Amino acid sequence: VEETELLQKLYDLLTSKEFQTRMEGVALLLDLCKRSPRLICNNIVQIFDYFVLRMCDYNKKVKQQALEALALMITMLRGGLNPVLIRLVEAVTNNLNSK
């Protein structure tokens, strides 16, 4: 139950209308990757449905924080990212043209 509530909080933060709150969501995801990598890996597809949107966020600060967080998450989650790897590559590739 606690994990479900934590995941719901993460989803709510990542989908907020306020950019500061979306940034909190990215920070929470990074923290969860450090503290509970198994929780993240077990729910990777659902989590990254929301996280990929932040990598393409219209707010430059959110986008930058998400890309920086991804760089750190890659080393923490390693093979756990396999189910979402193609989507991540697409999102990063789309950001190559942004400032």
C-alpha positions as CSV (number, residue, x, y, z in Angstrom):
1,V,0.0,0.0,0.0
2,E,2.8,2.4,0.9
3,E,4.5,1.8,-2.5
4,T,1.2,2.4,-4.3
5,E,0.8,5.7,-2.5
6,L,4.4,6.7,-3.2
7,L,4.0,5.9,-6.9
8,Q,0.7,7.9,-7.0
9,K,2.5,10.9,-5.4
10,L,5.2,10.6,-8.0
11,Y,2.7,10.5,-10.9
12,D,0.8,13.5,-9.4
13,L,4.0,15.5,-9.1
14,L,5.2,14.6,-12.6
15,T,1.9,15.6,-14.2
16,S,1.3,18.8,-12.3
17,K,0.4,22.1,-14.1
18,E,3.0,24.0,-12.1
19,F,6.6,23.6,-13.3
20,Q,8.1,23.8,-9.8
21,T,5.9,20.8,-8.8
22,R,7.0,18.9,-11.9
23,M,10.6,19.6,-10.9
24,E,9.8,18.1,-7.5
25,G,8.6,15.0,-9.3
26,V,11.8,14.6,-11.2
27,A,13.8,15.1,-7.9
28,L,11.6,12.5,-6.2
29,L,12.1,10.0,-9.0
30,L,15.9,10.4,-8.8
31,D,15.7,10.0,-5.0
32,L,13.6,6.8,-5.4
33,C,16.1,5.4,-7.9
34,K,18.8,5.8,-5.2
35,R,16.7,4.5,-2.3
36,S,14.4,1.9,-4.0
37,P,15.8,0.9,-7.4
38,R,13.7,-2.3,-7.3
39,L,10.5,-0.3,-6.9
40,I,11.4,1.8,-9.9
41,C,12.5,-1.2,-12.0
42,N,9.3,-3.1,-11.2
43,N,7.2,-0.1,-12.4
44,I,9.5,1.3,-15.0
45,V,7.1,1.4,-17.9
46,Q,4.3,3.2,-16.0
47,I,6.8,5.6,-14.4
48,F,8.6,6.4,-17.6
49,D,5.3,7.1,-19.4
50,Y,5.2,10.2,-17.2
51,F,9.0,10.9,-17.0
52,V,9.5,10.9,-20.7
53,L,7.0,13.8,-20.9
54,R,9.2,15.8,-18.5
55,M,12.2,15.2,-20.8
56,C,10.2,17.0,-23.5
57,D,8.6,19.5,-21.2
58,Y,7.8,23.0,-22.5
59,N,9.6,24.5,-19.5
60,K,13.3,24.6,-20.1
61,K,14.2,24.1,-16.4
62,V,12.1,21.0,-16.1
63,K,13.5,19.6,-19.3
64,Q,17.1,20.3,-18.2
65,Q,16.5,18.7,-14.7
66,A,14.9,15.6,-16.3
67,L,17.8,15.2,-18.7
68,E,20.4,15.6,-15.9
69,A,18.4,13.1,-13.7
70,L,18.3,10.6,-16.6
71,A,22.1,10.7,-16.8
72,L,22.3,9.7,-13.1
73,M,19.5,7.2,-13.4
74,I,21.2,5.3,-16.1
75,T,24.1,4.3,-13.8
76,M,21.7,3.4,-11.0
77,L,19.1,1.4,-12.9
78,R,21.3,-0.1,-15.7
79,G,19.5,-3.1,-17.1
80,G,16.2,-2.1,-15.5
81,L,15.9,0.5,-18.2
82,N,15.7,-2.1,-21.0
83,P,11.9,-2.0,-21.3
84,V,11.9,1.8,-21.9
85,L,15.2,2.2,-23.7
86,I,13.8,2.9,-27.1
87,R,11.5,5.6,-25.7
88,L,14.4,7.2,-23.8
89,V,16.6,7.3,-26.9
90,E,13.8,8.9,-28.9
91,A,13.2,11.5,-26.2
92,V,16.9,12.3,-25.9
93,T,17.3,12.5,-29.6
94,N,14.4,15.0,-29.8
95,N,16.2,17.2,-27.4
96,L,19.4,17.3,-29.4
97,N,18.0,20.2,-31.4
98,S,16.8,22.2,-28.3
99,K,19.0,24.8,-26.6
